[in-house]
Amino acid sequence: MGLLDTILGRSKPVRPDLDQLFAVPSAALTLQAATGFVPTGLGSVCFAGVEGATFARIQQDVRELLDADTASGGIPVEFSRDSYGYTWLLASQPAEDTAALVNDLHAVNTLLQDGGFGPQLLCSLIAFRDDQDRPLALVYLYKRGTFYPFAPVPGSGEKRDNQLELQTRAALGDDLRVEKDLARWFPVWGAPGL
């Protein structure tokens, strides 16, 4: 970063730290104790799709890697495209094995990043539910290296439970690098797994 950047108020973007995802299993325990939300075993990775043989090969590598356990009863990954044109990968693991789910999401992010498609990565999310079946996601912003909670209100269209999101932020402040800028807590309406 140069002097001109400092004068103009520009800052260097945070370098993505995918290892931050490995803090989620312990954060899930904190979240359960503080709010009653438990992992569902579902997680997603969102990325901007790219045309071309290289990207198709990496997508196939991801599928083969995560579907390796389907012969022994594992659930195959699912790819989908949202209304904005972004591609979502949905991974599933047993609800009690958050560590395995995080490993899957980390592997997807790493394969895309190492294949030169890091700039296409948008976010990853891990889904939770409480005993009232309310959804909650911990969303990892790839380009910011931070997490934020997203709590859609079921059956209300596109409304969020802001109180629950702030409660979750307070509960997880010591466990995860939580995004401080609330304007960056983007809604992920209809995210697979949520």
C-alpha positions in Angstrom: 0.0 0.0 0.0 1.4 3.3 -1.1 1.3 6.9 0.2 -1.4 7.8 -2.3 -3.6 4.9 -1.1 -3.2 6.1 2.5 -4.1 9.7 1.5 -7.2 8.6 -0.5 -8.3 6.3 2.3 -7.9 3.1 0.4 -6.9 0.0 2.2 -5.6 -3.4 1.2 -8.2 -6.1 1.1 -7.9 -8.7 3.8 -6.2 -11.8 2.5 -8.6 -14.7 2.8 -7.8 -17.1 5.6 -9.6 -20.3 4.8 -8.3 -21.8 8.1 -10.9 -19.6 9.9 -13.4 -22.2 8.9 -11.8 -24.7 11.3 -13.0 -22.5 14.2 -16.6 -23.3 13.4 -16.9 -26.7 15.3 -15.9 -25.1 18.6 -18.1 -22.0 17.8 -21.0 -24.4 17.2 -20.7 -25.7 20.8 -20.7 -22.1 22.1 -23.7 -21.2 19.9 -25.6 -24.3 21.1 -24.9 -23.4 24.8 -25.8 -19.7 24.3 -28.8 -19.9 22.0 -29.9 -23.5 21.6 -29.1 -23.6 17.9 -27.5 -26.9 16.7 -25.8 -27.7 13.4 -28.0 -29.4 10.7 -25.1 -31.1 8.9 -25.7 -28.9 5.8 -23.2 -26.4 4.4 -22.9 -24.5 1.1 -20.3 -22.7 -0.9 -21.3 -19.9 -3.3 -19.2 -18.9 -6.2 -19.6 -17.0 -9.5 -19.7 -19.6 -12.3 -17.1 -19.4 -15.0 -17.3 -21.0 -18.4 -14.4 -23.1 -19.7 -12.8 -26.5 -19.5 -10.5 -25.7 -16.5 -13.4 -24.6 -14.3 -15.5 -27.6 -15.4 -12.6 -29.9 -14.5 -12.2 -28.3 -11.0 -16.0 -28.6 -10.5 -15.7 -32.3 -11.4 -12.7 -32.7 -9.0 -14.8 -31.2 -6.2 -17.7 -33.5 -7.0 -15.4 -36.6 -7.0 -13.7 -35.6 -3.8 -16.9 -34.9 -1.8 -18.8 -37.9 -3.3 -16.1 -40.4 -2.5 -18.1 -41.6 0.5 -21.4 -42.1 -1.3 -20.7 -45.8 -1.7 -20.7 -46.2 2.1 -23.9 -44.2 2.6 -22.7 -40.6 2.2 -24.9 -38.0 0.6 -23.8 -36.7 -2.8 -23.1 -33.0 -3.2 -25.6 -31.0 -5.1 -24.9 -28.1 -7.5 -27.5 -25.4 -8.2 -27.7 -22.0 -9.7 -29.6 -19.1 -8.0 -31.6 -16.3 -9.7 -28.5 -14.1 -9.7 -26.5 -16.6 -11.7 -24.3 -17.7 -8.8 -23.5 -21.4 -8.4 -24.1 -23.1 -5.0 -22.6 -26.4 -3.9 -24.5 -28.1 -1.0 -22.5 -30.5 1.1 -24.1 -32.8 3.8 -22.6 -34.6 6.7 -24.2 -36.1 9.9 -25.5 -33.2 12.0 -23.2 -34.2 14.9 -20.1 -34.1 12.6 -19.5 -30.4 12.1 -15.8 -31.0 11.7 -16.3 -33.2 8.6 -18.7 -30.6 7.1 -16.1 -27.9 7.7 -13.4 -30.1 6.1 -15.6 -30.5 3.0 -16.3 -26.8 2.7 -12.6 -26.0 3.2 -11.6 -28.5 0.5 -14.0 -26.9 -2.0 -12.7 -23.4 -1.2 -9.1 -24.6 -1.4 -9.6 -26.4 -4.8 -11.2 -23.4 -6.3 -8.6 -21.0 -4.9 -5.6 -23.2 -5.9 -7.1 -23.6 -9.4 -7.0 -19.8 -9.8 -10.7 -19.2 -9.1 -10.3 -17.6 -5.7 -11.8 -14.3 -7.0 -15.0 -16.2 -7.9 -15.6 -17.4 -4.3 -18.2 -15.4 -2.5 -19.1 -17.1 0.7 -19.5 -20.4 2.6 -22.3 -21.1 5.1 -23.0 -23.6 7.8 -26.7 -24.1 8.7 -28.2 -24.4 12.2 -31.7 -24.8 13.6 -33.2 -24.5 17.1 -36.0 -26.5 18.8 -38.5 -24.2 17.2 -37.1 -25.0 13.7 -35.8 -21.5 13.2 -33.0 -21.3 10.7 -29.6 -19.6 11.3 -26.5 -19.6 9.2 -22.9 -18.7 9.9 -21.7 -17.1 6.7 -18.0 -16.9 5.9 -17.1 -14.0 3.6 -14.2 -15.2 1.5 -12.9 -11.8 0.5 -13.2 -10.4 4.0 -12.0 -13.4 6.0 -14.9 -12.9 8.5 -18.1 -14.5 9.6 -21.6 -13.1 10.2 -24.9 -14.6 11.3 -27.9 -14.7 8.9 -31.3 -15.5 10.4 -34.2 -15.5 7.9 -37.7 -15.5 9.4 -39.5 -18.6 8.1 -42.6 -18.0 6.1 -42.2 -14.2 6.1 -40.8 -13.6 2.6 -37.6 -11.8 2.9 -37.4 -10.7 6.5 -34.5 -11.2 8.9 -34.4 -11.8 12.7 -32.0 -9.0 13.4 -32.2 -9.5 17.2 -31.2 -13.2 16.8 -28.3 -12.1 14.5 -27.0 -9.6 17.0 -27.4 -12.2 19.9 -25.4 -14.7 17.8 -22.7 -12.1 17.1 -22.4 -11.4 20.9 -22.3 -15.1 21.7 -19.6 -15.9 19.1 -17.4 -12.8 19.3 -14.6 -14.7 21.1 -14.9 -17.8 18.9 -15.0 -16.4 15.3 -13.7 -13.4 13.5 -17.1 -11.7 13.2 -17.6 -9.0 10.5 -17.8 -5.6 12.2 -19.4 -3.8 9.3 -23.1 -4.6 9.6 -23.6 -3.3 6.0 -21.6 -6.4 4.8 -24.1 -8.8 6.5 -25.6 -9.6 3.1 -28.8 -11.7 3.0 -28.4 -15.1 1.3 -32.1 -15.7 0.6 -32.8 -19.2 -0.5 -29.3 -20.5 0.1 -29.1 -24.3 -0.3 -29.1 -25.9 3.1 -30.7 -23.0 4.9 
